[in-house]
């Protein structure tokens, strides 16, 4: 299974966290990463997006169908992300567009074996793969792409 974790692009400050929109810079970030993802995306990719406006706007930059999952909003925990994605046994690939700290905590759990406060930068994608090697399951970091490298 391929699992892509995409943190939403830069958003405006605001009191209603769910209604915060992308900044002009955030819209550019989302467009750059969306173009990179369309070029490199795995086949049969399911896209799951938080209901927050900034994640919906980030997803819309991909111009691909996606589903909104209320349980992966800004207050999500790792177990909710795992349940939503079907990790590690889902078929194909899943792209999650979500928030810190849950995305970073999920990456740390899958790569290091325990939850820790790892930071995924705004607009960045972490691409993980679950594979079987000599009878042992392994999680591999295939790519970590910060949006700054796409400018």
C-alpha positions in Angstrom: 0.0 0.0 0.0 1.1 3.5 -0.8 0.2 6.2 1.7 0.7 9.9 0.9 0.3 12.4 3.7 -0.2 16.0 2.4 -0.4 18.8 4.9 -2.6 21.6 3.7 -0.9 24.7 2.2 -0.4 28.0 4.1 -3.7 29.4 5.5 -4.9 32.7 6.9 -5.2 33.2 10.6 -8.7 33.2 12.0 -10.9 32.4 15.0 -13.0 29.8 13.3 -10.4 27.1 12.5 -12.7 25.2 10.1 -13.3 28.2 8.0 -9.7 29.4 7.5 -8.9 29.8 3.8 -5.6 29.5 1.9 -3.5 32.6 1.5 -2.3 33.7 -1.9 1.0 32.0 -1.1 -1.0 28.9 0.0 -2.9 28.7 -3.3 0.4 28.8 -5.1 1.9 26.1 -2.9 -1.2 23.9 -3.4 -1.0 24.4 -7.2 2.7 23.5 -7.3 2.3 20.3 -5.2 -0.8 19.3 -7.1 1.1 19.5 -10.4 3.9 17.4 -8.9 1.5 14.8 -7.5 -0.4 14.5 -10.8 2.9 13.8 -12.5 4.1 11.2 -9.9 0.9 9.8 -8.3 0.5 6.1 -7.9 -2.3 4.3 -9.8 -5.7 3.7 -8.2 -5.2 6.6 -5.7 -8.1 7.3 -3.3 -8.1 10.9 -1.9 -9.4 11.6 1.6 -9.7 15.2 2.8 -10.4 16.9 6.1 -13.6 19.0 6.1 -11.7 22.2 6.9 -11.8 24.9 4.2 -8.0 25.1 3.8 -7.7 21.3 3.2 -10.6 21.3 0.7 -9.0 24.2 -1.2 -5.7 22.3 -1.2 -7.5 19.2 -2.6 -9.3 21.2 -5.3 -5.9 22.2 -6.7 -5.4 18.5 -7.8 -8.5 18.6 -10.0 -9.3 15.0 -9.1 -12.3 13.5 -7.3 -11.9 13.3 -3.5 -14.0 12.3 -0.5 -14.4 14.4 2.7 -13.9 12.5 6.0 -15.1 14.4 9.1 -13.0 12.3 11.4 -9.7 13.5 10.0 -10.2 17.2 10.8 -7.8 19.4 12.7 -8.4 17.5 16.0 -7.9 14.0 14.5 -5.8 11.4 16.2 -3.5 8.8 14.6 -6.0 6.0 15.1 -8.6 7.9 13.2 -6.2 8.5 10.3 -5.3 4.8 10.3 -8.9 3.8 10.2 -9.8 6.2 7.4 -6.9 5.1 5.2 -7.0 1.3 5.9 -3.3 1.3 6.6 -1.5 -1.1 6.1 -3.8 -3.4 4.2 -5.8 -1.2 1.8 -5.4 -1.9 -1.8 -3.8 0.7 -4.1 -2.8 4.1 -2.7 -4.4 6.6 -0.4 -3.7 10.3 -0.3 -4.7 12.1 3.0 -4.9 15.9 3.0 -4.9 16.9 6.6 -3.4 18.7 9.5 -0.6 18.8 12.1 0.0 17.3 14.6 -1.8 14.1 13.5 0.0 13.7 10.1 3.4 14.1 11.8 2.5 11.7 14.6 1.2 9.2 12.0 4.5 9.4 10.1 6.5 8.9 13.2 4.4 5.9 14.3 4.7 4.2 10.9 8.4 4.9 10.4 9.8 4.8 14.0 7.3 2.6 15.8 6.0 5.2 18.2 4.1 8.5 18.1 6.2 11.6 18.4 5.7 15.2 17.4 7.3 15.2 14.0 6.6 18.2 11.9 5.3 18.1 8.4 5.7 21.5 6.8 2.7 23.3 5.2 2.2 22.1 1.7 4.6 19.2 2.0 4.0 15.6 1.0 5.4 12.5 2.7 5.0 9.3 0.7 5.2 6.0 2.6 5.0 2.4 1.3 4.2 -0.8 3.1 5.9 -3.8 1.7 6.8 -7.4 2.5 10.5 -8.2 2.4 11.7 -11.7 3.2 8.4 -12.4 5.1 8.7 -9.2 7.2 6.4 -6.2 6.8 8.3 -2.9 6.3 7.4 0.7 6.1 9.5 2.7 3.7 9.7 6.5 3.2 9.6 6.7 -0.6 9.7 10.5 -0.8 9.4 13.6 1.4 8.7 16.6 -0.9 8.6 20.1 0.6 6.8 22.5 -1.6 9.9 24.9 -1.5 11.7 22.5 -3.8 9.1 22.9 -6.5 9.3 26.7 -6.9 
